[in-house]
Amino acid sequence: MTTALAITCTLKPSPAESSSDLIAQHILHALGEQGVRGDIIRAVDHNLKPGVERDMGEDDDWPAIFERVAAADILVITTPTWLGHMSSVAQRVLERLDAEISETDDAGRPNMLGKVAMCGVVGNEDGAHKIIADVFGALDDIGFTIPGQGSTYWNDEAMGGRDYKDLDSVPDPVDSATHAAARNAAHLAKLLSQNSFPAYE
């Protein structure tokens, strides 16, 4: 079975309500409709030490989280928008994944090659397209494959103050984008599981 792991990068520890967590739930639900089983990790609930190594030493929770990333076929990153940028937590997650650029399998391929990445962004200010570009750019460097239209987002109207979690219902365009991203990501993950990238010489 195809599997997914969503890492939500809200600044709010559990059990606080989180828009980033909610859109991750919506993405995983849409993936579930495509036969993908998924789980969510709220990154801020864990001690992710700064650094670009897989293990930054005592009390570092990243190694256990990375085991779950490595076991999943699809990685979903969701983040709020703060000052037009991804959250500091999302940046930390990407920095920790940076360690994988130099890690290769027996065929010389980057360890993350063959895994699919998705992105979800929420916020009551502009910045979603820039954040998606930054997240996907980083994950592409690390070796993840980006599906066409593999992201979804919601922004409030200009100068608004609502959060995604406070909406009465998900707007149709957002729901459509979420389901399209899930279909494309699930399809790509299944193709890659059956046809691996060629060995590096």
Sequence and secondary structure as in RCSB ss.txt:
>XXXX:A:sequence
MTTALAITCTLKPSPAESSSDLIAQHILHALGEQGVRGDIIRAVDHNLKPGVERDMGEDDDWPAIFERVAAADIL
VITTPTWLGHMSSVAQRVLERLDAEISETDDAGRPNMLGKVAMCGVVGNEDGAHKIIADVFGALDDIGFTIPGQG
STYWNDEAMGGRDYKDLDSVPDPVDSATHAAARNAAHLAKLLSQNSFPAYE
>XXXX:A:secstr
  EEEEEE  SS TTS  HHHHHHHHHHHHHHTTT EEEEEEGGGS   SSSSS  STT  HHHHHHHHHH SEE
EEEEEEETTEE HHHHHHHHHHGGGGG B TTS BTTTT EEEEEEEESSS HHHHHHHHHHHHHHHT B  TT 
EEEEE STT    GGG SS  HHHHHHHHHHHHHHHHHHHHHHHS      
